[in-house]
């Protein structure tokens, strides 16, 4: 139980509600429009989806936040793959953001990921924000992305022990197989919404 909201496992009846919430939460944030709702939609039917880590936050029966996880791995120099759990999309209804909902979802889900036996977790995000949960830059562990980079915003956190092995962080293909045409076709089933180019967007 959390102040003003509760957390429970996601259900099939939540899917469209969650996709709409994700679309609203990410709209115009990183790019004009959003594609995270399609990522969530495809992830649910992908082998990398972790159904035990599909969680929603509710306030009075209304879904106000959601988090999904996918399987990822740290590929060590000898080819050994260490399974980790990758959170995202993590979304909170726009008018309920900055109220602790996203933080509670993340903390609760990471506790569950540890119980499921995952050695660690990783994400791309603000070091200032995610460091409060225990995330550290990948470079602290000599972990890089698939192109050999380890920028500040690429972060990991051990769950099973105090450290993680050096290697290459590989995430699910579901994040890299979506085209603008895919997004346009999927988005047509949602209410029309204007896209905007805004300062600070990563992708234009």
Sine and cosine of phi, psi and omega as CSV:
sin_phi,cos_phi,sin_psi,cos_psi,sin_omega,cos_omega
0.00,0.00,0.69,-0.72,0.03,-1.00
-0.79,-0.61,0.38,-0.93,0.00,-1.00
-0.84,0.55,0.87,-0.50,0.09,-1.00
0.95,0.30,-0.08,1.00,0.02,-1.00
-0.43,-0.90,0.32,-0.95,0.04,-1.00
-0.81,-0.58,0.31,-0.95,0.02,-1.00
-0.87,-0.50,0.71,-0.70,0.07,-1.00
-0.60,-0.80,0.16,-0.99,0.06,-1.00
-0.93,0.37,0.58,-0.82,0.07,-1.00
-0.94,0.35,0.47,-0.88,-0.01,-1.00
-0.80,-0.59,0.39,-0.92,0.02,-1.00
-0.80,0.60,-0.58,0.81,-0.01,-1.00
-0.93,0.37,-0.24,0.97,0.02,-1.00
-1.00,0.10,-0.30,0.95,-0.25,-0.97
-0.82,0.57,-0.78,0.63,-0.04,-1.00
-0.93,0.37,-0.60,0.80,0.04,-1.00
-0.88,0.47,-0.70,0.71,-0.01,-1.00
-0.91,0.41,-0.66,0.75,0.01,-1.00
-0.89,0.46,-0.63,0.78,0.05,-1.00
-0.91,0.41,-0.67,0.75,0.04,-1.00
-0.88,0.48,-0.72,0.70,0.01,-1.00
-0.88,0.47,-0.69,0.73,0.03,-1.00
-0.85,0.52,-0.72,0.70,-0.01,-1.00
-0.92,0.39,-0.62,0.78,-0.05,-1.00
-0.93,0.36,-0.56,0.83,-0.09,-1.00
-0.98,-0.19,-0.06,1.00,-0.10,-0.99
-0.87,0.50,0.83,-0.56,0.04,-1.00
0.90,0.43,0.22,0.98,-0.03,-1.00
-0.98,0.18,-0.84,0.55,-0.04,-1.00
-0.98,-0.19,-0.27,0.96,-0.01,-1.00
-0.31,-0.95,0.24,-0.97,0.13,-0.99
-0.88,0.47,0.82,-0.58,-0.09,-1.00
0.99,0.17,-0.51,-0.86,0.00,-1.00
-0.28,-0.96,0.43,-0.90,0.12,-0.99
-0.78,-0.63,0.00,1.00,-0.06,-1.00
-0.90,0.44,-0.49,0.87,0.02,-1.00
-0.93,0.36,-0.54,0.84,0.07,-1.00
-0.96,0.29,-0.61,0.79,0.08,-1.00
-0.85,0.53,-0.72,0.69,0.02,-1.00
-0.88,0.48,-0.66,0.75,-0.01,-1.00
-0.88,0.47,-0.71,0.70,-0.02,-1.00
-0.96,0.27,-0.55,0.83,-0.03,-1.00
-0.88,0.48,-0.60,0.80,-0.07,-1.00
-0.87,0.50,-0.44,0.90,-0.02,-1.00
-0.96,-0.29,0.17,0.99,-0.03,-1.00
-1.00,-0.09,0.55,-0.83,0.03,-1.00
-0.86,0.52,-0.38,0.92,-0.01,-1.00
-0.99,0.15,-0.13,0.99,0.00,-1.00
-0.93,0.37,0.65,-0.76,0.04,-1.00
-0.94,-0.35,1.00,-0.06,-0.11,-0.99
-0.88,0.47,-0.49,0.87,0.00,-1.00
-0.92,0.39,-0.28,0.96,-0.02,-1.00
-0.93,-0.36,0.45,0.89,0.12,-0.99
-1.00,-0.08,0.96,-0.28,-0.12,-0.99
-0.77,-0.63,0.50,-0.87,0.08,-1.00
-0.76,-0.66,0.47,-0.88,0.11,-0.99
-0.96,-0.29,0.71,-0.71,-0.03,-1.00
-0.84,-0.54,0.57,-0.82,0.13,-0.99
-0.79,-0.62,0.94,-0.34,-0.02,-1.00
0.87,0.49,0.53,0.85,-0.01,-1.00
1.00,0.01,-0.16,0.99,0.03,-1.00
-1.00,-0.06,0.74,-0.67,0.06,-1.00
-0.96,0.27,0.87,-0.50,-0.03,-1.00
-0.90,-0.45,-0.10,1.00,0.02,-1.00
-0.34,-0.94,0.36,-0.93,-0.04,-1.00
-0.42,-0.91,0.52,-0.85,0.13,-0.99
-0.62,-0.78,0.65,-0.76,0.08,-1.00
-0.82,-0.57,0.37,-0.93,0.02,-1.00
-0.73,-0.68,0.50,-0.87,0.10,-0.99
-0.79,-0.61,0.38,-0.93,0.06,-1.00
-0.97,0.23,0.70,-0.71,0.09,-1.00
-0.69,-0.72,-0.06,-1.00,-0.02,-1.00
-0.40,-0.92,0.45,-0.90,0.22,-0.97
-0.97,-0.24,0.91,-0.42,-0.01,-1.00
-1.00,-0.01,0.92,-0.39,-0.05,-1.00
-0.98,0.19,0.29,-0.96,-0.06,-1.00
-0.81,0.59,-0.50,0.87,0.00,-1.00
-1.00,0.04,0.10,1.00,0.03,-1.00
1.00,-0.06,-0.14,0.99,0.03,-1.00
-0.91,0.42,0.71,-0.70,0.00,-1.00
-0.97,-0.25,0.84,-0.54,0.06,-1.00
-0.98,-0.18,0.93,-0.38,-0.05,-1.00
-0.92,0.39,0.73,-0.68,0.11,-0.99
-0.73,-0.68,0.23,-0.97,-0.01,-1.00
-0.93,-0.36,0.77,-0.64,-0.07,-1.00
-0.94,-0.35,0.89,-0.46,0.00,-1.00
-0.98,0.21,0.57,-0.82,0.11,-0.99
0.72,-0.69,0.60,-0.80,0.02,1.00
-0.95,0.31,0.59,-0.81,0.18,-0.98
-0.94,-0.35,0.86,-0.51,-0.11,-0.99
-0.67,-0.74,0.57,-0.82,0.08,-1.00
-0.76,-0.65,0.67,-0.74,0.03,-1.00
-0.76,0.65,0.74,-0.67,-0.13,-0.99
-0.78,0.62,-0.66,0.76,-0.03,-1.00
-0.99,0.16,0.03,1.00,0.05,-1.00
-0.88,-0.47,0.16,0.99,0.01,-1.00
-0.96,0.29,0.38,-0.92,-0.02,-1.00
0.90,0.43,0.51,0.86,0.06,-1.00
-0.86,-0.51,0.19,0.98,0.06,-1.00
1.00,0.01,0.05,1.00,-0.05,-1.00
-0.94,0.33,-0.75,0.66,0.00,-1.00
-0.89,0.45,-0.64,0.77,0.01,-1.00
-0.90,0.44,-0.67,0.74,0.01,-1.00
-0.91,0.41,-0.66,0.75,0.04,-1.00
-0.88,0.47,-0.69,0.72,-0.03,-1.00
-0.91,0.40,-0.74,0.68,-0.02,-1.00
-0.88,0.47,-0.71,0.70,-0.02,-1.00
-0.89,0.45,-0.70,0.72,-0.04,-1.00
-0.93,0.37,-0.57,0.82,0.03,-1.00
-0.93,0.36,-0.57,0.82,0.10,-0.99
-0.88,0.47,-0.66,0.75,0.02,-1.00
-0.92,0.38,-0.62,0.78,0.02,-1.00
-0.88,0.47,-0.64,0.77,0.04,-1.00
-0.90,0.44,-0.68,0.74,0.01,-1.00
-0.91,0.42,-0.48,0.87,0.02,-1.00
-0.98,0.22,-0.14,0.99,0.08,-1.00
0.99,-0.13,0.17,0.99,0.03,-1.00
-0.96,0.29,0.68,-0.73,-0.08,-1.00
-0.96,0.28,-0.41,0.91,-0.05,-1.00
-0.15,-0.99,-0.09,-1.00,0.02,-1.00
-0.58,-0.82,0.32,-0.95,-0.03,-1.00
-0.50,-0.86,0.42,-0.91,0.05,-1.00
-0.31,-0.95,0.18,-0.98,0.13,-0.99
-0.93,-0.37,0.87,-0.50,-0.05,-1.00
-0.09,-1.00,-0.10,-0.99,-0.05,-1.00
-0.95,0.32,0.86,-0.51,0.05,-1.00
-0.86,0.51,-0.61,0.79,-0.01,-1.00
-0.88,0.47,-0.61,0.79,-0.04,-1.00
-0.99,0.16,-0.77,0.64,-0.16,-0.99
-0.98,0.19,-0.27,0.96,0.05,-1.00
-0.90,0.43,-0.42,0.91,-0.01,-1.00
-0.93,0.37,-0.32,0.95,0.03,-1.00
-1.00,-0.06,-0.13,0.99,-0.02,-1.00
0.94,-0.33,0.02,1.00,0.04,-1.00
-0.96,0.29,0.59,-0.80,0.02,-1.00
-0.75,-0.66,0.41,-0.91,0.02,-1.00
-0.85,0.53,0.61,-0.79,0.02,-1.00
-0.83,0.56,-0.54,0.84,-0.05,-1.00
-0.89,0.46,-0.39,0.92,0.04,-1.00
-0.89,0.45,-0.39,0.92,-0.03,-1.00
-0.91,-0.40,0.12,0.99,-0.07,-1.00
0.86,0.51,0.70,0.71,0.07,-1.00
-0.94,-0.34,0.70,-0.71,0.01,-1.00
-0.83,-0.55,0.19,-0.98,0.17,-0.99
-0.99,0.17,-0.07,-1.00,-0.09,-1.00
-0.93,0.37,-0.24,0.97,0.02,-1.00
-0.98,-0.18,0.11,0.99,0.05,-1.00
1.00,0.06,0.19,0.98,-0.02,-1.00
-0.98,-0.18,0.45,-0.89,0.13,-0.99
-0.60,-0.80,0.94,0.33,0.01,-1.00
-0.91,0.40,0.24,-0.97,-0.05,-1.00
-0.83,0.56,-0.58,0.81,-0.10,-0.99
-0.99,0.17,-0.09,1.00,0.10,-1.00
-1.00,-0.03,0.92,-0.38,-0.20,-0.98
-0.77,-0.64,0.48,-0.88,0.03,-1.00
-0.69,-0.72,0.27,-0.96,0.08,-1.00
-0.52,-0.85,0.82,-0.57,0.09,-1.00
-0.92,0.40,0.56,-0.83,0.07,-1.00
-0.89,-0.45,-0.60,0.80,-0.09,-1.00
-1.00,0.04,-0.58,0.81,-0.01,-1.00
-0.72,-0.70,-0.24,-0.97,-0.01,-1.00
-1.00,-0.04,-0.02,1.00,-0.06,-1.00
-0.55,-0.83,0.14,-0.99,0.07,-1.00
-0.71,-0.70,0.49,-0.87,-0.01,-1.00
-0.96,0.26,0.42,-0.91,0.11,-0.99
-0.91,0.40,0.48,-0.88,0.02,-1.00
0.31,-0.95,-0.30,-0.95,-0.05,-1.00
-0.93,-0.37,0.80,-0.60,0.03,-1.00
-0.99,0.16,0.86,-0.52,0.01,-1.00
-0.86,-0.50,0.78,-0.63,0.00,-1.00
-0.95,-0.32,0.12,-0.99,-0.05,-1.00
-0.89,0.46,0.56,-0.83,0.04,-1.00
-0.91,0.42,-0.30,0.95,-0.05,-1.00
-0.87,0.49,-0.40,0.91,0.00,-1.00
-0.99,0.15,-0.17,0.99,-0.13,-0.99
-0.83,-0.56,0.19,0.98,-0.07,-1.00
-0.88,-0.47,0.25,0.97,-0.02,-1.00
-0.98,-0.18,0.77,-0.64,0.00,-1.00
-0.96,-0.26,0.32,-0.95,0.08,-1.00
-0.83,0.56,-0.56,0.83,0.03,-1.00
-0.92,0.39,-0.62,0.78,0.06,-1.00
-0.87,0.50,-0.71,0.70,-0.03,-1.00
-0.90,0.43,-0.70,0.72,-0.01,-1.00
-0.88,0.48,-0.68,0.74,-0.01,-1.00
-0.92,0.40,-0.67,0.74,0.00,-1.00
-0.94,0.34,-0.64,0.77,-0.06,-1.00
-0.92,0.39,-0.36,0.93,-0.02,-1.00
-0.90,0.44,-0.34,0.94,0.00,-1.00
-1.00,0.09,-0.06,1.00,0.01,-1.00
-0.96,-0.27,0.27,-0.96,0.04,-1.00
-0.85,0.53,0.66,-0.75,0.00,-1.00
-0.85,0.52,0.61,-0.79,0.00,-1.00
-0.50,-0.86,0.69,-0.72,-0.05,-1.00
-0.98,0.21,0.65,-0.76,0.05,-1.00
-1.00,-0.08,0.52,-0.86,-0.01,-1.00
-0.70,-0.71,0.62,-0.79,0.17,-0.99
-1.00,0.02,0.86,-0.51,-0.10,-1.00
-0.81,-0.59,0.47,-0.88,0.07,-1.00
-0.87,0.50,0.63,-0.78,0.04,-1.00
1.00,-0.06,-0.21,0.98,0.06,-1.00
-0.92,0.40,0.67,-0.74,-0.03,-1.00
-0.97,0.25,-0.65,0.76,-0.07,-1.00
-0.90,-0.43,0.74,-0.67,0.02,-1.00
-0.91,-0.42,0.00,0.00,0.00,0.00
